């Protein structure tokens, strides 16, 4: 699913919309590669490719085998995989990430970023989250983690050398120094970090040293990126990573959110990946304007074919955009049981259950329409908008009834019901309409309408729900909305799914 269409001579920011936080980037020749956090979803760590920093195509997920990613049933929402770092060194790609729900810091390698990636190398001597990798001229590999501390490692074996050293940790008193990235640029080693927490006070700061292990001198203009205390439409900006273009220009990818509605503003798509230009003044990086209308970079834009918004489930494996909760056991997910259909066999009676069977893709647009054709003759299931186990809306079908269900915190209720007439399948639909004008400070960011499609293709609305209750500001956590299909009883078959962005 691509971002909004181009208009005139500008392009859209965010460059990777929807729940794609904690971006890490590297360039190899003319190709850029980017990886993001995935938290409790499986497969883990989506990997993207671009030739121009603006148009990105998902080429896989780095952790797509059970042996690589262990997310036990007790993994909480917003647990799992945090903040990968993606680098290219010695003709190999290296990816290091924290599994806060199991294996701690783990490292993977690949010759092709599309995969396959190796089995994990565990780093038991590396304590902390948000690990970074950097190599010095002598071949030493330095691993830096949130806090901020650093230790030398053997990336082949996971062995550590010596004790971790405390480094510069940002502004005095600023909370959550995290997301460190270490770079050797010119005469200096630069330590880039996020600080202030990943909410409205988020920011990016930097320090430099003559050696990779410090001491580090902070930039006099820190933070070099933040929107705290402003009315900028992009908020929570932070967790940046630097990359140099083939023409020598510099850029930063970073996360941000687009809050909508009244006070305090609710963001529902999660933390997204944005792009901004970087210049250098007195050997310090200066981050340029963060704009939703992004000026194109000074090289030809590559326009890959748009990612499909419809899936007819004709392939033997699910496409990389599809994610599930914590695992994807083959006995519960199949595109082979009924040719051209996705068959889901229930485990857990509803999406309240952490082990629920669910296949979804990230919401990437403020306004959208999603539909699926479902045959519920052998079970019960449907189409859902999910944030976590306690915050989700769904439209659910059985052989005799369609109903709309809302789960908001401790409350679960059937909002509307509708009899099913005629033979299966039935087409279920969800439409999101963004709030365009705020008339009440408590007005939510969008409205989610749930309904069925009649035989003539007309949408019949059964219920409309306030979108603020499926936002991070209400639910907490680090993720964003995911739209998808689920089974809550028996086996439910889905013929197709489509997702259409509407005008934002």
C-alpha positions in Angstrom: 0.0 0.0 0.0 1.6 3.2 -1.1 1.3 6.7 0.5 -1.1 9.3 -0.9 -0.7 10.2 -4.6 1.7 12.8 -5.8 0.5 16.4 -6.3 2.3 18.7 -8.7 6.0 18.6 -8.0 5.8 17.4 -4.4 5.6 14.0 -2.7 4.0 12.7 0.4 5.5 12.4 3.9 5.4 10.0 5.7 7.4 7.9 3.2 6.4 4.7 4.9 2.9 5.4 6.3 1.1 3.5 9.0 2.5 1.5 11.9 6.2 1.5 10.9 8.2 2.9 13.8 11.9 3.1 14.8 13.2 3.2 11.2 16.8 2.1 10.6 18.4 2.7 7.1 21.5 1.8 5.1 22.6 2.3 1.5 24.4 -0.1 -0.7 25.4 1.5 -4.0 22.2 3.0 -5.5 19.9 1.0 -3.2 18.5 1.9 0.1 17.1 -0.6 2.7 15.0 0.2 5.7 13.8 -1.9 8.7 11.2 -1.1 11.4 10.0 -2.4 14.7 7.1 -5.0 14.7 6.4 -5.6 18.4 4.0 -8.6 19.0 3.4 -9.3 15.4 4.7 -12.2 13.3 6.6 -12.3 11.0 8.9 -9.7 12.5 10.9 -6.7 11.3 9.5 -5.6 7.9 12.3 -4.8 5.4 11.9 -2.2 2.6 13.8 -1.2 -0.5 14.0 2.1 -2.3 16.0 3.8 -5.0 15.0 7.3 -4.1 14.2 7.5 -0.4 10.6 8.4 -1.2 9.0 5.3 -2.8 9.5 2.2 -0.6 8.5 -1.4 -1.4 8.4 -4.1 1.3 10.6 -7.0 0.1 10.2 -9.3 3.1 10.3 -9.7 6.9 13.7 -10.5 8.4 12.3 -12.8 11.1 9.9 -15.1 9.2 10.7 -18.5 10.8 9.7 -19.8 14.2 13.4 -20.6 15.0 14.2 -16.9 14.5 11.3 -15.3 16.5 9.9 -16.7 19.7 6.9 -14.7 21.0 5.3 -16.9 23.7 1.5 -16.7 24.3 2.2 -14.5 27.3 3.8 -11.8 25.1 1.9 -8.6 25.8 0.7 -6.2 23.1 3.5 -3.7 22.5 6.0 -6.4 23.7 8.1 -8.4 21.3 10.6 -6.8 18.9 12.0 -3.3 19.6 14.0 -1.0 17.5 16.2 -2.9 14.9 19.4 -1.5 13.5 20.1 -2.4 9.9 23.7 -2.1 8.5 25.8 -3.3 5.6 29.4 -4.3 6.4 31.9 -6.7 4.7 29.5 -7.5 1.9 26.8 -8.7 4.4 23.7 -7.1 5.9 23.5 -7.1 9.7 20.4 -6.7 11.7 20.3 -6.4 15.5 17.1 -6.1 17.5 15.8 -6.6 21.0 13.1 -9.2 21.8 11.9 -7.9 25.1 9.6 -10.9 25.5 12.1 -13.6 25.2 15.6 -13.7 23.8 16.9 -10.3 24.6 19.3 -8.8 22.0 19.7 -11.0 18.9 21.7 -10.5 15.7 21.0 -11.8 12.2 22.9 -11.6 8.9 22.0 -12.0 5.2 23.6 -11.6 1.8 20.2 -10.5 0.4 18.1 -8.2 2.5 15.0 -9.8 1.1 16.1 -13.0 2.8 16.6 -15.6 3.9 18.1 -14.2 7.1 20.3 -16.4 9.4 19.3 -18.0 12.6 19.8 -15.7 15.6 23.1 -15.0 17.2 22.3 -14.3 20.8 24.0 -11.4 22.7 23.6 -12.3 26.4 26.4 -9.9 27.4 24.6 -6.9 25.8 22.1 -5.5 28.3 19.6 -2.9 27.3 17.3 -2.2 24.3 17.7 -0.5 20.9 21.0 -2.0 20.0 23.2 -0.4 17.4 26.2 -1.8 15.4 29.3 0.1 14.2 32.7 -1.0 13.0 35.9 1.0 13.4 38.9 1.0 11.1 40.6 -1.8 13.1 37.5 -4.1 12.5 36.2 -3.8 16.1 32.4 -4.0 16.3 30.8 -1.7 18.9 27.3 -2.3 20.2 25.6 0.7 21.7 22.3 0.4 23.6 19.7 2.7 25.2 20.8 4.3 28.3 23.4 5.0 26.7 26.1 2.4 27.1 28.5 0.6 24.8 30.4 -2.7 24.6 32.6 -4.3 22.0 31.3 -7.6 20.6 32.2 -10.4 18.2 29.1 -10.2 15.9 29.9 -13.7 14.6 29.6 -15.4 18.0 27.9 -12.9 20.2 30.9 -12.8 22.6 31.4 -9.5 24.5 34.7 -8.0 25.6 35.2 -6.1 28.8 32.5 -4.2 30.7 29.9 -1.9 29.2 30.9 1.8 29.3 28.5 4.6 30.0 28.5 7.2 27.2 26.8 10.5 26.7 23.1 10.2 27.5 21.7 13.5 26.2 20.4 16.6 28.0 20.7 16.4 31.8 17.4 15.2 33.2 15.8 14.3 29.9 14.1 11.0 30.2 14.5 7.9 28.0 17.8 8.4 26.2 17.5 5.7 23.6 17.8 4.7 19.9 21.6 5.3 19.7 23.3 5.2 16.4 27.0 5.6 16.0 28.6 6.9 12.8 32.2 7.7 11.6 31.7 10.8 9.4 34.8 12.8 8.4 37.0 13.5 11.3 34.4 12.6 14.0 32.4 9.8 15.5 28.8 10.9 16.0 26.4 9.5 18.5 22.8 10.2 17.6 20.2 9.4 20.2 16.5 10.0 20.9 15.4 11.5 24.2 12.4 12.9 26.0 10.2 9.8 25.6 8.4 8.7 22.5 5.4 10.9 23.2 4.9 14.6 22.5 8.3 15.5 24.0 10.3 13.2 21.7 13.4 14.6 20.0 16.7 13.8 18.4 20.1 15.0 19.8 23.7 14.3 18.8 27.2 14.4 20.2 30.7 13.8 18.7 34.0 12.4 19.6 37.4 11.6 18.0 37.0 8.0 19.0 34.0 5.6 18.9 34.1 5.1 22.7 34.2 8.8 23.6 34.3 11.2 25.4 31.5 12.8 23.5 30.9 16.6 23.1 27.2 17.5 22.7 26.0 19.7 19.9 25.3 23.2 21.1 22.0 23.2 19.1 20.5 20.1 20.6 17.9 18.8 20.1 18.5 18.9 16.3 15.0 17.6 15.7 11.8 18.0 17.9 8.3 19.3 17.5 7.6 19.6 21.2 5.5 22.6 22.2 4.5 23.3 18.6 1.3 23.0 16.5 3.1 21.2 13.7 0.9 18.5 12.1 3.7 15.9 12.7 4.3 15.3 16.4 6.4 12.9 18.5 9.3 13.2 16.1 12.4 11.2 17.1 14.3 7.9 16.8 16.3 9.1 13.8 18.9 7.4 11.6 21.2 9.1 9.0 22.0 8.1 5.5 24.1 9.7 2.7 22.7 9.9 -0.8 24.8 8.9 -3.9 25.3 12.6 -4.7 26.8 13.3 -1.3 23.6 14.8 0.2 22.4 13.7 3.7 19.0 12.6 4.9 17.4 11.5 8.1 14.6 8.9 8.5 12.7 9.2 11.8 9.4 8.3 13.4 6.5 10.7 13.9 2.7 10.7 14.4 -0.2 12.6 12.8 -2.7 13.4 15.6 -6.2 14.4 14.6 -9.4 15.5 16.3 -9.7 17.6 19.4 -7.7 17.8 22.6 -5.2 16.2 23.2 -5.2 14.9 19.7 -5.3 11.2 18.9 -3.0 9.3 16.5 -4.4 6.0 15.3 -2.0 4.8 12.6 0.9 4.4 15.0 4.3 5.9 14.6 5.2 6.3 11.0 8.5 6.7 9.0 9.2 10.3 7.9 12.1 11.8 5.8 13.9 15.1 6.1 17.0 16.6 4.5 20.1 17.2 6.5 22.9 19.8 5.9 26.2 20.2 7.8 27.3 23.4 9.5 30.6 23.5 11.5 30.7 19.7 11.4 27.2 19.4 13.0 24.1 18.0 11.2 21.2 20.4 10.7 17.8 18.8 10.1 15.7 20.6 7.5 11.9 21.2 7.5 9.6 18.3 8.1 6.9 18.7 5.6 3.9 16.6 4.6 4.5 17.9 1.1 8.0 16.6 0.6 10.3 18.1 -2.0 11.8 15.4 -4.1 15.5 14.6 -3.7 17.9 15.8 -6.3 18.0 12.6 -8.3 15.5 10.8 -10.5 12.6 9.3 -8.7 12.0 5.6 -9.1 8.3 4.8 -9.2 7.8 1.1 -8.5 4.5 -0.6 -9.1 2.0 0.2 -6.4 1.7 -2.6 -3.8 -1.5 -4.5 -4.4 -4.5 -3.4 -2.2 -6.4 -6.6 -3.1 -5.4 -10.1 -2.3 -7.3 -13.1 -3.8 -5.2 -15.6 -1.9 -4.0 -17.4 -5.0 -0.4 -17.9 -3.8 0.8 -20.7 -1.6 2.2 -18.3 1.0 0.9 -15.1 2.3 2.5 -11.9 1.0 5.0 -10.1 3.3 2.5 -7.3 4.3 0.3 -9.8 6.2 1.0 -10.1 9.9 -0.4 -12.3 12.7 -0.4 -12.3 16.5 2.8 -13.7 18.0 3.0 -16.8 15.7 1.4 -18.3 12.7 1.0 -22.1 13.2 0.4 -23.9 9.9 -2.6 -25.8 11.3 -4.5 -22.6 11.8 -3.6 -20.7 8.6 -3.9 -22.0 5.1 -4.2 -20.8 1.5 -4.3 -24.5 0.3 -7.2 -26.0 2.1 -9.6 -24.3 -0.3 -8.0 -23.1 -3.5 -8.1 -19.4 -3.9 -9.3 -18.8 -0.3 -7.6 -18.0 3.0 -8.8 -20.5 5.6 -8.5 -19.6 9.3 -9.1 -22.2 12.0 -10.0 -20.6 15.4 -7.9 -20.7 18.5 -9.5 -18.4 21.1 -13.1 -17.3 21.1 -12.5 -13.7 20.3 -9.9 -11.0 19.6 -9.8 -10.5 23.4 -7.6 -13.7 23.5 -3.9 -13.2 23.0 -3.8 -16.4 20.9 -6.6 -15.3 18.5 -6.2 -16.3 14.9 -5.8 -13.1 12.9 -4.3 -12.0 9.6 -4.0 -8.3 9.1 -2.2 -5.5 7.4 -1.3 -2.1 8.8 -3.7 0.8 8.4 -1.7 3.3 6.3 -4.2 6.0 5.4 -6.4 8.3 7.6 -9.4 7.4 5.5 -9.9 4.0 3.9 -12.3 1.3 2.9 -11.6 -2.4 3.6 -13.7 -5.3 2.5 -13.6 -9.1 2.6 -15.8 -11.9 1.2 -16.3 -14.4 3.9 -17.9 -17.9 4.1 -18.8 -18.5 7.8 -20.7 -21.7 7.2 -18.2 -23.7 9.2 -17.5 -21.2 12.0 -17.6 -17.6 13.2 -15.3 -14.8 12.2 -15.0 -11.6 10.3 -13.2 -8.3 9.7 -11.6 -6.3 12.5 -9.7 -3.1 13.3 -7.2 -4.0 16.0 -5.0 -2.0 18.4 -4.6 -4.6 21.1 -6.6 -7.2 23.0 -8.6 -4.6 24.9 -9.2 -2.1 22.0 -10.7 -3.4 18.8 -13.8 -3.2 16.7 -15.0 -5.9 14.4 -17.9 -7.0 12.1 -18.4 -10.7 12.6 -20.4 -13.2 10.6 -22.0 -16.6 11.3 -24.2 -18.6 8.9 -27.3 -16.7 10.2 -26.2 -13.3 11.5 -23.8 -10.4 11.1 -23.0 -8.3 14.2 -20.8 -5.3 15.1 -18.7 -5.7 18.3 -16.8 -3.1 20.2 -14.2 -3.8 22.8 -13.0 -0.7 24.7 -11.0 -1.4 27.8 -13.0 -3.6 30.2 -16.2 -3.2 28.2 -17.3 -5.5 25.4 -20.6 -5.0 23.7 -22.6 -6.0 20.6 -23.4 -2.6 18.9 -25.6 -3.9 16.1 -26.8 -7.1 14.4 -28.2 -8.0 11.0 -29.7 -11.2 9.8 -28.0 -13.1 6.9 -30.3 -13.9 4.1 -29.3 -16.0 1.1 -26.3 -18.3 0.6 -22.7 -17.5 1.7 -20.4 -15.7 1.1 -21.2 -12.4 2.6 -19.1 -9.2 2.0 -18.1 -7.3 5.1 -16.9 -3.8 5.0 -15.2 -1.1 7.2 -14.9 2.5 6.2 -12.9 5.1 8.0 -13.6 8.8 7.6 -11.1 11.3 9.0 -12.3 14.2 11.1 -12.0 17.3 8.8 -13.3 20.0 11.1 -13.1 20.0 14.9 -16.3 21.5 16.5 -15.8 20.0 20.0 -12.5 19.7 21.9 -13.4 16.1 22.6 -14.1 15.2 19.0 -12.3 12.0 17.9 -9.8 11.6 15.0 -12.1 9.7 12.7 -15.3 7.6 12.5 -15.3 3.9 11.7 -18.4 2.7 9.9 -19.2 -1.1 9.8 -21.6 -2.8 7.4 -22.3 -5.3 4.7 -22.3 -5.0 0.9 -25.6 -5.8 -0.7 -25.9 -7.9 -4.0 -25.8 -4.6 -6.0 -22.5 -3.6 -4.4 -24.0 -0.9 -2.1 -22.6 -0.5 1.4 -25.3 -0.9 4.1 -24.1 0.7 7.3 -24.9 -1.2 10.5 -23.0 1.0 13.0 -20.5 3.9 13.2 -18.0 4.1 16.1 -15.7 6.9 17.4 -12.1 6.1 16.4 -10.5 7.7 19.4 -10.9 4.5 21.4 -8.6 2.7 19.0 -5.8 5.3 19.5 -2.5 5.2 21.4 -3.5 8.1 23.5 -6.4 6.0 24.9 -5.0 2.5 24.8 -1.3 3.2 25.5 1.5 1.2 23.9 3.7 1.6 20.9 1.7 0.2 18.0 -0.9 1.3 15.5 -4.1 0.0 14.0 -4.0 -3.2 12.0 -6.9 -4.2 9.7 -7.6 -7.8 9.0 -9.5 -11.1 9.2 -10.0 -13.4 12.1 -11.6 -16.7 13.2 -13.4 -17.0 16.6 -15.0 -20.4 16.2 -14.6 -23.3 13.8 -13.1 -22.7 10.4 -13.8 -19.5 8.5 -12.9 -19.0 4.8 -12.1 -15.7 3.1 -12.3 -15.4 -0.7 -10.6 -12.1 -1.1 -9.6 -8.9 0.8 -9.2 -5.4 -0.5 -8.1 -2.1 1.0 -8.7 1.2 -0.8 -7.3 4.5 0.5 -9.8 7.4 0.4 -9.0 11.0 0.1 -7.4 12.3 3.4 
